[in-house]
């Protein structure tokens, strides 16, 4: 029993140490409340805090800024350019990497190529992993108030390409019941949670083989 207790204590200490390391990776810096940056989105994460969002950015080669939605714990890693434009958005907070102090480790400065993520091995060595950019975010619940509230349209030729083009200028597009396309800028997972993929079981009318939501359920993509 004593040996078991000591083992559990050691595990707790190791986990605590790991959490502290992750939290201390970035410090300082500030978010610009009410703004987000329109630029190339490298990667999207859900259910993370602002410092973890920044930590992900330090690990992802090419990430120079981020958008963060505090109320929904939503994080966008950005490859910002000089042509990008700041736009006022009450739901967003924006920050540049240059405003944060970063604690040095084997993944900083980031040794990876654009689009790769740096992972520290148990021997404290950096490994670069290529992550495919996925524009599919998942199957989400909807209701008559609409999760994605803009520019709803329908077509018997509905496809992902059609919906993305229709929603050009927005952050997200969603397809529902095989023929509907909806657009929006904010995902509110607290009200419209992600649900099992099997619940988005309608085929797109214009793209057989691709799922286009279901009744009051959206298949949501980055635009």
Backbone as CSV, one residue per row, in Angstrom:
resi,resn,N_x,N_y,N_z,CA_x,CA_y,CA_z,C_x,C_y,C_z
1,UNK,0.832,-1.199,0.000,0.000,0.000,0.000,0.866,1.249,0.000
2,UNK,1.947,1.205,0.816,2.863,2.339,0.902,3.536,2.581,-0.439
3,UNK,3.926,1.502,-1.128,4.572,1.622,-2.440,3.612,2.236,-3.441
4,UNK,2.351,1.813,-3.392,1.342,2.335,-4.308,1.136,3.833,-4.080
5,UNK,1.061,4.250,-2.829,0.881,5.668,-2.502,2.052,6.496,-3.012
6,UNK,3.284,5.974,-2.826,4.469,6.694,-3.304,4.430,6.827,-4.830
7,UNK,4.008,5.750,-5.516,3.912,5.787,-6.982,2.918,6.840,-7.441
8,UNK,1.756,6.902,-6.773,0.738,7.888,-7.130,1.243,9.299,-6.884
9,UNK,1.991,9.498,-5.783,2.544,10.806,-5.465,3.535,11.251,-6.529
10,UNK,4.393,10.315,-6.982,5.381,10.622,-8.030,4.676,11.023,-9.318
11,UNK,3.597,10.283,-9.675,2.840,10.601,-10.896,2.224,11.983,-10.793
12,UNK,1.658,12.310,-9.609,1.045,13.629,-9.427,2.070,14.735,-9.565
13,UNK,3.257,14.532,-9.011,4.326,15.534,-9.103,4.743,15.729,-10.550
14,UNK,4.874,14.596,-11.311,5.266,14.683,-12.719,4.224,15.432,-13.540
15,UNK,2.926,15.136,-13.304,1.846,15.804,-14.033,1.820,17.289,-13.702
16,UNK,1.969,17.627,-12.397,1.988,19.027,-11.976,3.135,19.772,-12.628
17,UNK,4.306,19.127,-12.675,5.480,19.737,-13.294,5.251,20.007,-14.771
18,UNK,4.603,19.031,-15.458,4.316,19.193,-16.878,3.365,20.353,-17.111
19,UNK,2.315,20.452,-16.270,1.350,21.543,-16.411,2.018,22.881,-16.182
20,UNK,2.853,22.989,-15.154,3.551,24.245,-14.871,4.466,24.626,-16.019
21,UNK,5.143,23.629,-16.615,6.021,23.896,-17.754,5.233,24.489,-18.905
22,UNK,4.035,23.919,-19.180,3.220,24.401,-20.285,2.698,25.803,-20.006
23,UNK,2.293,26.074,-18.761,1.764,27.384,-18.409,2.855,28.444,-18.463
24,UNK,4.081,28.082,-18.058,5.170,29.050,-17.993,5.865,29.259,-19.326
25,UNK,5.427,28.541,-20.343,6.075,28.666,-21.641,5.993,30.082,-22.177
26,UNK,4.832,30.731,-22.004,4.661,32.102,-22.460,4.207,32.969,-21.300
27,UNK,4.648,34.191,-21.297,4.269,35.116,-20.237,4.243,36.517,-20.803
28,UNK,3.568,37.397,-20.071,3.504,38.783,-20.521,2.658,38.912,-21.763
29,UNK,2.868,39.992,-22.483,2.102,40.204,-23.695,0.683,40.642,-23.388
30,UNK,-0.078,40.968,-24.421,-1.443,41.418,-24.205,-2.293,41.158,-25.433
31,UNK,-3.588,40.984,-25.201,-4.550,40.844,-26.277,-5.215,42.191,-26.524
32,UNK,-5.567,42.431,-27.768,-6.285,43.645,-28.123,-7.766,43.292,-28.170
33,UNK,-8.492,43.676,-27.143,-9.887,43.292,-27.017,-10.739,43.908,-28.131
34,UNK,-11.692,43.111,-28.634,-12.621,43.618,-29.624,-12.101,43.646,-31.039
35,UNK,-10.963,42.993,-31.292,-10.404,42.992,-32.640,-10.003,41.585,-33.047
36,UNK,-10.021,41.348,-34.340,-9.390,40.142,-34.852,-8.711,40.499,-36.160
37,UNK,-7.772,39.664,-36.553,-6.983,39.928,-37.749,-7.449,39.019,-38.874
38,UNK,-7.764,39.587,-40.005,-8.125,38.788,-41.170,-6.847,38.367,-41.886
39,UNK,-6.532,37.099,-41.831,-5.325,36.587,-42.476,-5.478,35.081,-42.642
40,UNK,-4.455,34.445,-43.181,-4.501,32.997,-43.386,-4.582,32.273,-42.054
41,UNK,-5.554,31.365,-41.911,-5.690,30.551,-40.704,-4.876,29.278,-40.885
42,UNK,-3.915,29.053,-39.992,-3.076,27.859,-40.067,-3.731,26.668,-39.378
43,UNK,-4.345,26.928,-38.236,-4.898,25.839,-37.440,-5.930,26.413,-36.476
44,UNK,-6.920,25.594,-36.127,-7.972,25.995,-35.200,-7.992,25.024,-34.025
45,UNK,-8.149,25.571,-32.799,-8.245,24.733,-31.599,-9.451,25.177,-30.776
46,UNK,-10.091,24.218,-30.133,-11.205,24.504,-29.250,-10.835,24.133,-27.808
47,UNK,-11.562,24.726,-26.856,-11.409,24.399,-25.435,-9.979,24.609,-24.942
48,UNK,-9.388,25.746,-25.299,-8.070,26.123,-24.788,-8.155,27.549,-24.243
49,UNK,-7.268,27.860,-23.293,-7.197,29.211,-22.753,-6.279,30.079,-23.595
50,UNK,-6.183,31.383,-23.291,-5.371,32.290,-24.110,-3.887,31.957,-24.096
51,UNK,-3.344,31.545,-22.956,-1.922,31.226,-22.914,-1.614,29.914,-23.626
52,UNK,-2.523,28.960,-23.535,-2.329,27.726,-24.288,-2.445,27.999,-25.780
53,UNK,-3.319,28.923,-26.147,-3.442,29.321,-27.551,-2.116,29.905,-28.042
54,UNK,-1.517,30.786,-27.238,-0.229,31.370,-27.603,0.867,30.302,-27.621
55,UNK,0.796,29.355,-26.676,1.772,28.273,-26.644,1.714,27.446,-27.926
56,UNK,0.499,27.178,-28.406,0.342,26.441,-29.663,0.976,27.216,-30.817
57,UNK,0.853,28.545,-30.756,1.411,29.386,-31.814,2.933,29.298,-31.835
58,UNK,3.575,29.258,-30.660,5.033,29.161,-30.616,5.514,27.831,-31.191
59,UNK,4.677,26.812,-31.116,5.054,25.476,-31.582,4.783,25.285,-33.076
60,UNK,3.956,26.161,-33.660,3.524,25.975,-35.049,4.283,26.938,-35.949
61,UNK,5.143,26.400,-36.799,5.989,27.230,-37.651,5.147,28.049,-38.621
62,UNK,5.422,29.330,-38.689,4.676,30.226,-39.556,3.614,31.012,-38.822
63,UNK,3.331,30.655,-37.556,2.328,31.376,-36.775,2.931,32.667,-36.240
64,UNK,2.365,33.798,-36.624,2.878,35.102,-36.188,1.877,35.885,-35.360
65,UNK,0.645,35.395,-35.282,-0.393,36.088,-34.511,-1.535,35.113,-34.271
66,UNK,-2.504,35.538,-33.469,-3.636,34.657,-33.210,-4.890,35.448,-32.892
67,UNK,-6.019,34.828,-33.190,-7.322,35.298,-32.730,-7.774,34.368,-31.613
68,UNK,-8.396,34.942,-30.580,-8.881,34.127,-29.469,-10.255,34.621,-29.045
69,UNK,-11.214,33.703,-28.917,-12.556,34.036,-28.457,-12.682,33.551,-27.015
70,UNK,-12.564,34.478,-26.086,-12.506,34.135,-24.667,-13.770,33.418,-24.195
71,UNK,-14.939,33.890,-24.644,-16.196,33.331,-24.150,-16.415,31.888,-24.606
72,UNK,-15.746,31.498,-25.711,-15.952,30.154,-26.247,-14.678,29.321,-26.276
73,UNK,-13.576,29.862,-25.717,-12.300,29.149,-25.655,-11.896,28.629,-27.032
74,UNK,-11.942,29.535,-28.005,-11.687,29.201,-29.410,-10.437,29.940,-29.887
75,UNK,-9.535,29.205,-30.537,-8.218,29.743,-30.891,-7.923,29.534,-32.366
76,UNK,-7.517,30.622,-33.055,-7.068,30.541,-34.444,-5.596,30.929,-34.505
77,UNK,-4.761,30.056,-35.060,-3.367,30.400,-35.314,-3.281,31.041,-36.698
78,UNK,-2.589,32.182,-36.783,-2.578,32.971,-38.010,-1.183,33.120,-38.590
79,UNK,-1.130,33.182,-39.911,0.080,33.593,-40.604,-0.186,35.003,-41.139
80,UNK,0.021,36.000,-40.268,-0.330,37.380,-40.588,0.654,37.968,-41.592
81,UNK,0.145,38.820,-42.464,0.974,39.514,-43.440,0.748,41.012,-43.305
82,UNK,1.586,41.802,-43.973,1.432,43.251,-43.910,0.128,43.706,-44.562
83,UNK,-0.435,42.860,-45.433,-1.672,43.235,-46.105,-2.911,42.948,-45.248
84,UNK,-2.733,42.236,-44.129,-3.873,41.894,-43.284,-4.472,43.151,-42.654
85,UNK,-5.768,43.100,-42.342,-6.480,44.264,-41.833,-7.125,43.951,-40.496
86,UNK,-6.936,44.832,-39.519,-7.611,44.680,-38.237,-9.048,45.165,-38.359
87,UNK,-9.986,44.377,-37.856,-11.400,44.721,-37.920,-12.005,44.571,-36.529
88,UNK,-12.821,45.526,-36.128,-13.463,45.455,-34.819,-14.487,44.325,-34.784
89,UNK,-14.349,43.448,-33.800,-15.299,42.371,-33.576,-15.438,42.183,-32.074
90,UNK,-16.646,42.334,-31.545,-16.818,42.274,-30.098,-16.535,40.889,-29.529
91,UNK,-16.643,39.854,-30.355,-16.467,38.496,-29.846,-15.006,38.056,-29.845
92,UNK,-14.117,38.795,-30.502,-12.749,38.355,-30.701,-11.746,39.139,-29.863
93,UNK,-10.606,38.496,-29.556,-9.429,39.183,-29.048,-8.273,38.785,-29.948
94,UNK,-7.380,39.722,-30.191,-6.289,39.498,-31.137,-4.952,39.817,-30.477
95,UNK,-3.924,39.069,-30.813,-2.592,39.363,-30.292,-1.533,38.974,-31.307
96,UNK,-0.459,39.760,-31.324,0.704,39.420,-32.139,1.723,38.690,-31.277
97,UNK,2.479,37.799,-31.885,3.522,37.071,-31.167,4.549,38.014,-30.553
98,UNK,4.807,39.134,-31.219,5.869,40.043,-30.790,5.579,40.689,-29.442
99,UNK,4.328,40.611,-28.977,3.991,41.241,-27.698,4.190,40.297,-26.507
100,UNK,4.617,39.070,-26.759,4.753,38.088,-25.691,6.219,37.736,-25.440
101,UNK,6.539,37.469,-24.179,7.854,36.958,-23.796,7.789,35.431,-23.801
102,UNK,8.756,34.805,-24.457,8.727,33.353,-24.614,9.926,32.720,-23.916
103,UNK,9.650,31.748,-23.066,10.713,31.053,-22.348,11.419,30.090,-23.298
104,UNK,12.734,30.140,-23.341,13.509,29.329,-24.279,13.417,27.843,-23.942
105,UNK,13.268,27.017,-24.981,13.342,25.568,-24.839,13.789,24.994,-26.177
106,UNK,13.781,23.672,-26.316,14.303,23.064,-27.548,13.407,23.320,-28.755
107,UNK,12.179,23.790,-28.529,11.281,24.135,-29.635,11.213,25.641,-29.865
108,UNK,12.041,26.405,-29.162,12.078,27.858,-29.383,13.513,28.345,-29.321
109,UNK,14.033,29.010,-30.357,13.322,29.333,-31.599,12.861,28.069,-32.330
110,UNK,11.733,28.170,-32.986,11.113,27.019,-33.638,11.977,26.531,-34.800
111,UNK,12.432,25.262,-34.767,13.316,24.738,-35.814,12.561,24.166,-37.016
112,UNK,11.236,24.210,-36.996,10.448,23.500,-38.009,10.175,24.353,-39.242
113,UNK,9.758,23.698,-40.304,9.386,24.368,-41.540,7.934,24.811,-41.470
114,UNK,7.549,25.703,-42.370,6.205,26.272,-42.380,5.144,25.174,-42.347
115,UNK,4.171,25.318,-41.439,3.080,24.361,-41.358,3.359,23.143,-40.508
116,UNK,4.577,23.023,-39.952,4.903,21.890,-39.085,4.768,22.298,-37.624
117,UNK,4.503,21.320,-36.790,4.426,21.543,-35.349,5.638,20.912,-34.665
118,UNK,6.207,21.649,-33.726,7.370,21.166,-32.977,6.903,20.453,-31.709
119,UNK,7.402,19.241,-31.506,7.073,18.446,-30.324,8.369,18.088,-29.609
120,UNK,8.388,18.250,-28.276,9.570,17.916,-27.483,9.462,16.471,-27.018
121,UNK,10.465,15.653,-27.326,10.457,14.240,-26.935,10.877,14.097,-25.480
122,UNK,10.785,12.858,-24.979,11.158,12.620,-23.580,12.658,12.755,-23.341
123,UNK,13.438,12.887,-24.419,14.874,13.136,-24.283,15.200,14.612,-24.503
124,UNK,14.157,15.453,-24.450,14.299,16.896,-24.597,14.835,17.286,-25.971
125,UNK,14.457,16.507,-26.985,14.860,16.797,-28.355,13.641,17.250,-29.154
126,UNK,13.819,18.207,-30.083,12.683,18.668,-30.893,12.420,17.746,-32.081
127,UNK,11.168,17.489,-32.340,10.766,16.711,-33.511,9.716,17.520,-34.265
128,UNK,9.901,17.663,-35.584,8.965,18.420,-36.411,7.958,17.460,-37.054
129,UNK,6.687,17.720,-36.841,5.621,16.859,-37.349,4.770,17.661,-38.324
130,UNK,4.587,17.124,-39.517,3.755,17.772,-40.526,2.297,17.471,-40.243
131,UNK,1.512,18.523,-40.008,0.089,18.357,-39.769,-0.692,18.864,-40.973
132,UNK,-1.539,18.013,-41.509,-2.359,18.425,-42.637,-3.376,19.463,-42.168
133,UNK,-3.530,20.516,-42.975,-4.515,21.536,-42.635,-5.901,21.019,-42.978
134,UNK,-6.723,20.837,-41.978,-8.069,20.348,-42.210,-9.051,21.503,-42.108
135,UNK,-9.872,21.670,-43.146,-10.850,22.747,-43.093,-12.173,22.275,-42.512
136,UNK,-12.302,20.969,-42.241,-13.536,20.452,-41.658,-13.470,20.523,-40.139
137,UNK,-14.477,21.153,-39.522,-14.475,21.336,-38.077,-15.395,20.361,-37.353
138,UNK,-16.411,19.839,-38.045,-17.245,18.841,-37.393,-18.726,19.049,-37.620
139,UNK,-19.500,18.169,-36.991,-20.959,18.189,-37.043,-21.475,18.917,-35.803
140,UNK,-22.320,19.933,-36.011,-22.770,20.776,-34.909,-24.294,20.877,-34.863
141,UNK,-24.801,20.944,-33.654,-26.226,21.133,-33.420,-26.667,22.516,-33.913
142,UNK,-27.917,22.642,-34.327,-28.475,23.929,-34.746,-29.909,24.034,-34.232
143,UNK,-30.513,25.230,-34.340,-31.933,25.414,-34.044,-32.460,26.555,-34.904
144,UNK,-33.713,26.954,-34.693,-34.305,27.952,-35.576,-33.755,29.359,-35.359
145,UNK,-32.915,29.556,-34.315,-32.210,30.839,-34.143,-30.951,30.894,-35.001
146,UNK,-30.500,29.774,-35.452,-29.357,29.603,-36.348,-28.002,29.867,-35.696
147,UNK,-27.160,28.836,-35.734,-25.766,28.954,-35.283,-24.991,29.878,-36.226
148,UNK,-25.034,29.587,-37.524,-24.440,30.445,-38.553,-25.580,31.267,-39.150
149,UNK,-25.544,32.580,-38.921,-26.740,33.407,-39.084,-26.835,34.159,-40.402
150,UNK,-25.841,34.009,-41.289,-25.800,34.898,-42.446,-25.962,34.148,-43.777
151,UNK,-26.617,34.825,-44.715,-26.638,34.431,-46.133,-27.069,32.995,-46.390
152,UNK,-28.107,32.553,-45.718,-28.568,31.186,-45.959,-29.102,31.060,-47.385
153,UNK,-28.720,29.997,-48.053,-29.211,29.719,-49.401,-29.368,28.220,-49.563
154,UNK,-30.066,27.826,-50.612,-30.225,26.392,-50.889,-30.014,26.138,-52.368
155,UNK,-29.592,24.921,-52.674,-29.346,24.548,-54.062,-29.414,23.036,-54.204
156,UNK,-29.978,22.586,-55.323,-29.986,21.152,-55.621,-28.597,20.692,-56.082
157,UNK,-27.666,21.650,-56.234,-26.298,21.326,-56.639,-25.317,21.621,-55.494
158,UNK,-25.793,21.533,-54.255,-24.959,21.906,-53.098,-23.711,21.041,-53.012
159,UNK,-22.570,21.712,-52.850,-21.278,21.051,-52.659,-20.448,21.935,-51.747
160,UNK,-19.320,21.412,-51.256,-18.458,22.219,-50.398,-17.912,23.425,-51.161
161,UNK,-17.512,23.233,-52.414,-16.984,24.345,-53.209,-18.037,25.433,-53.399
162,UNK,-19.290,25.019,-53.660,-20.386,25.965,-53.839,-20.593,26.773,-52.556
163,UNK,-20.641,26.089,-51.416,-20.923,26.751,-50.135,-19.779,27.685,-49.742
164,UNK,-18.532,27.247,-49.954,-17.387,28.107,-49.633,-17.397,29.373,-50.477
165,UNK,-17.709,29.241,-51.737,-17.758,30.414,-52.605,-18.891,31.343,-52.168
166,UNK,-20.034,30.770,-51.816,-21.168,31.557,-51.366,-20.836,32.322,-50.074
167,UNK,-20.027,31.706,-49.202,-19.695,32.308,-47.910,-18.358,33.057,-47.933
168,UNK,-17.850,33.355,-49.100,-16.594,34.102,-49.203,-16.679,35.407,-48.406
169,UNK,-15.668,35.659,-47.575,-15.668,36.836,-46.715,-16.050,36.527,-45.282
170,UNK,-16.622,35.335,-45.040,-16.935,34.879,-43.692,-15.866,33.889,-43.222
171,UNK,-15.884,33.555,-41.935,-14.918,32.615,-41.378,-15.340,31.162,-41.587
172,UNK,-16.648,30.913,-41.503,-17.146,29.541,-41.513,-18.313,29.397,-42.476
173,UNK,-18.462,28.192,-42.999,-19.672,27.852,-43.751,-20.203,26.534,-43.204
174,UNK,-21.509,26.394,-43.224,-22.135,25.179,-42.746,-23.141,24.665,-43.754
175,UNK,-23.216,23.348,-43.913,-24.173,22.746,-44.837,-25.141,21.878,-44.054
176,UNK,-26.413,21.952,-44.449,-27.473,21.310,-43.682,-28.478,20.643,-44.622
177,UNK,-29.006,19.502,-44.230,-30.006,18.685,-44.938,-29.686,18.491,-46.418
178,UNK,-28.410,18.477,-46.757,-28.011,18.143,-48.113,-28.037,19.274,-49.112
179,UNK,-28.795,20.356,-48.815,-28.975,21.390,-49.834,-28.844,22.817,-49.319
180,UNK,-28.744,23.023,-48.002,-28.672,24.369,-47.439,-27.230,24.753,-47.107
181,UNK,-26.905,26.032,-47.313,-25.595,26.583,-46.980,-25.798,27.820,-46.122
182,UNK,-25.056,27.901,-44.993,-25.150,29.034,-44.076,-23.752,29.551,-43.771
183,UNK,-23.640,30.844,-43.473,-22.335,31.486,-43.261,-22.291,32.164,-41.888
184,UNK,-21.079,32.303,-41.330,-20.944,32.993,-40.054,-19.495,33.245,-39.685
185,UNK,-19.297,34.019,-38.623,-17.956,34.382,-38.157,-17.619,33.836,-36.776
186,UNK,-18.616,33.345,-36.034,-18.389,32.903,-34.652,-19.034,31.546,-34.428
187,UNK,-18.295,30.643,-33.774,-18.859,29.367,-33.348,-19.169,29.457,-31.860
188,UNK,-20.411,29.174,-31.493,-20.837,29.260,-30.093,-21.089,27.843,-29.592
189,UNK,-20.012,27.175,-29.176,-20.134,25.763,-28.807,-20.928,25.554,-27.524
190,UNK,-21.024,26.589,-26.677,-21.788,26.438,-25.451,-23.275,26.235,-25.760
191,UNK,-23.773,26.886,-26.822,-25.174,26.767,-27.205,-25.372,25.752,-28.314
192,UNK,-24.391,25.664,-29.226,-24.480,24.759,-30.372,-23.279,23.814,-30.356
193,UNK,-23.330,22.778,-29.529,-22.158,21.911,-29.342,-21.888,21.006,-30.531
194,UNK,-20.639,20.530,-30.585,-20.276,19.504,-31.560,-20.931,18.192,-31.138
195,UNK,-21.450,17.463,-32.111,-22.159,16.216,-31.832,-21.549,15.091,-32.674
196,UNK,-21.894,13.819,-32.431,-21.290,12.709,-33.171,-21.467,12.843,-34.681
197,UNK,-20.444,12.449,-35.418,-20.451,12.569,-36.870,-21.628,11.825,-37.504
198,UNK,-22.051,10.736,-36.888,-23.129,9.928,-37.455,-24.436,10.702,-37.558
199,UNK,-24.556,11.815,-36.810,-25.788,12.598,-36.841,-25.853,13.541,-38.039
200,UNK,-24.725,13.770,-38.723,-24.714,14.529,-39.984,-24.675,13.504,-41.121
201,UNK,-25.840,12.971,-41.484,-25.866,11.796,-42.358,-26.500,12.044,-43.722
202,UNK,-26.761,13.333,-44.075,-27.281,13.635,-45.404,-26.127,13.800,-46.387
203,UNK,-26.229,13.192,-47.553,-25.255,13.436,-48.620,-25.528,14.793,-49.262
204,UNK,-24.464,15.500,-49.659,-24.636,16.752,-50.400,-25.276,16.435,-51.750
205,UNK,-26.290,17.206,-52.119,-27.010,16.920,-53.369,-26.105,17.026,-54.589
206,UNK,-25.142,17.951,-54.540,-24.272,18.140,-55.696,-22.906,17.511,-55.545
207,UNK,-22.678,16.780,-54.439,-21.371,16.158,-54.201,-21.568,14.849,-53.435
208,UNK,-22.049,13.831,-54.104,-22.285,12.540,-53.434,-21.021,12.025,-52.748
209,UNK,-21.191,11.510,-51.555,-20.046,11.014,-50.800,-19.594,11.983,-49.724
210,UNK,-19.952,13.267,-49.847,-19.639,14.244,-48.798,-20.902,14.481,-47.974
211,UNK,-20.757,14.498,-46.649,-21.903,14.692,-45.772,-22.227,16.180,-45.647
212,UNK,-23.513,16.476,-45.730,-24.008,17.852,-45.663,-25.025,17.986,-44.537
213,UNK,-24.623,17.683,-43.308,-25.477,17.893,-42.150,-26.669,16.972,-42.100
214,UNK,-27.741,17.475,-41.454,-28.981,16.730,-41.298,-30.031,17.728,-40.838
215,UNK,-31.163,17.250,-40.299,-32.188,18.155,-39.785,-31.669,18.874,-38.544
216,UNK,-31.544,20.216,-38.633,-31.035,21.054,-37.541,-29.651,20.626,-37.075
217,UNK,-28.844,20.212,-38.050,-27.450,19.849,-37.762,-26.579,20.331,-38.926
218,UNK,-25.485,21.016,-38.623,-24.604,21.575,-39.642,-23.286,20.808,-39.743
219,UNK,-22.853,20.541,-40.965,-21.465,20.140,-41.216,-20.693,21.444,-41.469
220,UNK,-19.778,21.819,-40.545,-19.155,23.146,-40.586,-17.710,23.057,-41.050
221,UNK,-17.330,23.990,-41.930,-15.989,24.074,-42.509,-15.431,25.481,-42.354
222,UNK,-14.097,25.578,-42.318,-13.441,26.872,-42.504,-13.613,27.288,-43.965
223,UNK,-13.838,28.574,-44.180,-13.964,29.071,-45.560,-12.587,29.314,-46.124
